[in-house]
């Protein structure tokens, strides 16, 4: 791997890990947004697999309500995986401009939801059908962009879970998305031993960034950091969405 490539990957995952350390999420979103500036989304998604898997398993294992969450969320999680695999099989497998534009739109939607503190509520009686719909939609977005926050994150936030349960639920959803994304990429030859090695390398700056972010978490105003994070994310998304016309 060239030095410039290693530096770009290291810097991207250092920043992505830092954001996750401070706010508890944002690793795949930030990594995909920054890496898309220098490489195709499918290559960036392959690099994401190991850091995402390790940090999300760590996140979901931290709470005590895992069994109850699995019982409640399994239809959504199954739909996430099915949607990702179906999207990987049905969507075009080239690295054309459509993937970059789709990534940009997904980043902007997520950023806008965060900037405006979008708060939805899902009544318990609707979870049986809305959960799988949200999961399938998330899977399709994951297959197209490598970002697995839309609409999974707003849906899980709308369930009214306690803070620790929400963090664990997000870890579950992100883990399911990562497993399905890895399988989809591997089926198309985009996640091989070489990509796995590069992805494992990306774990080191990710963990360093997370530790730094966790150290800083109690020393800054979380709301101020979140506004800056979402504003920066919107700018990244806008750049990606307009990239074909800026070139």
Secondary structure, DSSP 8 states (H G I E B T S, - for coil): --HHHHHHHHHHHHHHHHHHHHHS--HHHHHHHHHTTTS-HHHHHHHHHHHHHHHHHHHHTTSS-HHHHHHHHHHHHHHHHHHHHHHHHHS--S--HHHHHHHHHHHHHHHHHHHTT------GGGHHHHHHHHHHHHHHHHHHHS---TTHHHHHHTTT--HHHHHHHHHHHHHHHHHHHHHHHHHTTSS-HHHHHHHHHHHHHHHHHHHHHHHHHTTS-HHHHHHHHHHHHHHHHHHHHHHHHH-
